[in-house]
Amino acid sequence: MEQLEISIPIEDPGRRLSLYGTADRNLRLIRAAFDVRISARDNAIHISGPTDAVHKAAHVIEDLKRCLRSRPDLSDELVQDSIDHASNNGQIAAGSPIDVFLSSTAITPKTDGQRGYVEAILQHDLTFCLGPAGTGKTFLAVAVSVSLLKQHKIKRIVLARPAVEAGEKLGYLPGDLQAKVNPYLRPLFDAMHDMMPYEQIKRFLQNDVVEVIPLAFMRGRTLNSAAIILDEAQNSTTSQMLMFLTRLGHHSKMIVTGDDSQSDLEASEPSGFIDAVRRLESVAGIATVRLTKADIVRHPLVQHVVEAYGRGDRGVR
């Protein structure tokens, strides 16, 4: 049986007694429920044991930490409810708020299509999502990935985007390579900023817990225990898409999002995204979700703009 050991930092040492319980009662309840080894030292809780049990125990700790943001202590009933929830594999429900690192941010799927999309991500290792601008394709993919990272179900997040002008045109932009590709990756950073404090994003980027890169930089890698997101996938070529899809490693989730009504590729270059959806939509274990105008959750005018331009014309991002 695969074993795992993780450490969960305690950001507020003043809440340790409330979190641990009198004579470490809460920790002992978690230890007994999941048959894991659990200890508290150096302002962190250390959990080790079978991988699935450790994930569940870690989820309970994170849930109790979140509860303590709004109350001074924890009742036995609340601790037991959290244990029961984790025991039933209910870490994320498709229609419930997605737990991210910013406690002030409540991210909840708002339409039936979005709820189905979140459910597909949770139940499949590879998910394709097609839909027009404003439907939350990328935002929800990032939110679920951040939640899985917080629960220690994955170890890192890799966000990729095609830089469709990665030839000579990109070379004319000022600055080093990071400065050149940053405009293409900015939407992914924007999504992250809604879910994590700036300093935490900076620390995760420095430690490679979060990586935001152009699609071309994925070549030759295998990514285990990761959430891997490809945004604006309609701008990938067939060969790029094959390269990306074969990066999927063990214990990972891959989410590919794009708007099949628009592409910045040359007219003669077919979209690898559309080709992959056609080839793989009937393969067991792969989910394909199509969001529509009814799932647009940006400013109400965005839906009218999308309708005015029509499915056959170039729309907005």
N, C-alpha and C positions, 0 to 999 in steps of 0.2 A: 504494500500500500504506500502510495506516494506521501512523503512527509513534507511539512512546511513550517518555517519559523518566521514570524514577523514581529515588529515592534510598533506600537501605536503611541506617538508622543502625547503628553498631557500639556496642552498649551497654557492652562491656568492652574498652577500648582495649588492655589487656594481652594480649588474644588476637588482635590484628590480624595479627601475623606468622604465627601458626598458621593463621589463616583465609586469608590471602592466599597463603601458601606462600613458599618460598625464591625470592627474585627475582620475586615475584608469579606463581609458577608456576600456582597454582590458578586465579587470575583469568584467566591466559592460556589455560588449558584451557577455561574456560567461554566466553571470547570466541571461541575457535576453533570450539567445538561449536555455538554458536547464531548466530554471525556478528553479534554485537552490539558496540557500543562500551562499554567498561567501564573505570572509573577509580576510584581511592580517594583521597579528600581530605576534610579537615574531619571526621574520625571517621565517615565514611559511604562507602558504595560507590554509585557513580552508573552507571546502565545506561541506554542508549538504543538504539533501533533499531526494527524491525518489532514491532508489539504482541505477537504470539504468542511471538516469540523472547525478548522482554524478560520476559514472564511466566515462561517456562521458566527463564531465567537467574536471575531473582529467586527462584524456587522452590529452585534449587540452593543459592544463598547462604543462604537461611533454613534449609535442611536441614543445611548444614555448620555453621551457627551452633548449631543444636540438638545436633549430634554433639559439638561442643566443650564442651558442658556436662558431659559425662561422660568426656572424654579430653583429654590435653594437646595432641595434634596430630592431623593428618589424613594418612592414607596416600594414595598415588596411586590405589590400588584403590578406596578409599572415595569419593574425589572422582569417579572415573569411574563408579562405580555410581550415584551421585546424578545425574550428568549423563544416564546411560542411562535412569533412571527418569523424569526430567522429559521427555526426548526422546520417550518412549512415552506421554506425556500421562497418567502415573500419579500425578498429584499427590494425589488422594484416591481410595482404593478403598473400595467400599461396606462391606466387612467389616473394614477395618483401622482402627487408632486415628485419630481426627480430631485433627489438630495445631492446638492453640489456643495462646494466649499464655502460659498458665501451664504451665511444663515439668513440674510435679508432678501435673498433671491428665491422666489417660488417659481419653478419651471414646471408647468403642467401641460400635457397635450390638450389642445382646445377643441379639436374636431374628431369625428369618428375616424377619418383618414389618418390623422396624426397618432391617435391611440393605436390603430392597427400597425402603423409604422414602428412605434416603440415596441410593441409586442413582437413584431417580426425580428427586430434587432436582438431582443432578449432570448428568443427561441432558436435563432439560427447563427451559425458562424460566419455566413456570408449573406449580406443583404444588399440588393440594388433598390434605389429609390429614384423614381422619375417624377418630375413635376415642375410647374412654372415657378417664377420668382415669388418669394414671400410665403411659401408653404411650410417653411421650417425644416427643410431637408437637412441642411448642414447643422443648424442650431440644435436640433433634437439629437442628431448623431453625436455631436460634441457633448451635449448634456448627459446622455446615457453613458458615454465613455468616461466622463469626469466622475460620475457617480460610481461606476465600477472601479475606478482607480481609488476613490475614497474608501470603498469597501474592501480594498486589497484583493479584488477578484482578478485584476490585471496589474501589471507592474509598470506599464508605460503607455503613452498615447502617441501615435505618429499621425500627423495631419499632412496630407500631400495635395498638391494642385498642379495641373499642367501649366507650364509657362509657354503658351503657344507661340510666343515670339522669341524662343530661346536660341534662335540662330543669330544672324548678324544684327537684327534690330535691337535685341536686348543689349548688345555690346555698346550701343550708342548712349545708353543711360549712364549718368555719372555714378561714381563710387565703386566700392568693391562688389564682389558677387552677392553678398547679403543685401547690400543696398539696391542692387539691380533687381533681385527677385522679390524684395519686400512688398512692392505694390501688388503683386499677384497673391501674396500670402496674407495681406492685411485683413480680409474678411474672416479668416480663421482666428487671427489674434483677437479681433473684435468679439467673436463669440466667446473665447476663453475669458476675456476681461469681464464678461457678465456672470462668470461662474467662480472666479478665484480672485483673491486680492492680488494686486500688482506684484508685491514682493514674493508671493508664493509662485506666481507664474515665472518670475525671474529666476527663482531658485530651481524650479523644475526644469527650466530650459538649460540652466547651467549644468545640471546633473543628468541631462538626457532622459529625465522622466517624461517630459513633453518635448516632442521634436516637430517642427513645422518646416517642411522642405519642399522643393520642387519635385515633381514626379520623376524626373530623370535621375534624381539622386537615390532612387529606390533600388536601382539595378544591383544584383549580386547579393542581396540581403535576404535573410530569413528571420521573421519577427515572431518570437514566441511570447506568450503571456502579455499580449498587447491588444489595444484597440487601434485599428488602422483605418483611417478615413481618407477616401479620395473624393475631393470636392471638384465641381465643374468638370465632371468626367466626360461630358460630351466633347470636350476639347482634346481628348486623348486619341491617339491612333490605335489601330488594331494591335500592332506590335507592342505599344506601350501598355495597353490594357492587359495583354497576356503576361507581360513582365510583372505588372503590379499584382495581378491575381495570384501569381505563383510565389509571392512573398509571404503568403499566409502560413504561419507556424502553429505549433501546438498551443492549446489553451488560449487562442486569440479569436477576436472578432474583427471582421472586415466589413466596412460599410462604404458603398460606392454611390454617390449622389450626382445627379445632373438633370439638365433640362433638355430633353431630346428635340425640342422645337427650335433650338438655336445652337449654332456651333461657330467657332472662330477659326476652324480649320479651313484650308484651301478647299474650293468647291469640288476639286477632284479627289480629295482625301476623305474616305468614309470614316465615320465616328466609331472608335473602338468601343465606346459605351453602348451604342445601339446594337452593334454587332454582338457584344457579350451578352446583353439581355436576351437577344434572339436565340443565341446558342445555348444558354444556360437556364432559361426560365422554367424548363421542365425537369431539371436535375434535382433529385431529392436532397434536402438539406440546404438548399439555396432559396432565399425568399426574394420575390420581386414585388415591390409596392409602388403603385402609381397614385400620386396625389394630384388633385385637380384644383380648379379655381375655387371650389367650395372650401378648400383647406387653407386659403390665403389668410394670414393673420397679421400682415402689416397694415399700414394705413388703408382705410376702406377704398381709397382711390386706386390703390395698386390693382385691385381686382378689375376695376373698370379699364385700366390701362391694358392689362393682359387681354381682356376681352376685345378691346378695340384693335389691338395689333393682330390678334388671331393666332391660331396654332401654326399656320404656315409661314408667318413672318418672323423677323427678328424681334424679340421682346426686350425686357429689361432684366437685369440680374437681381 
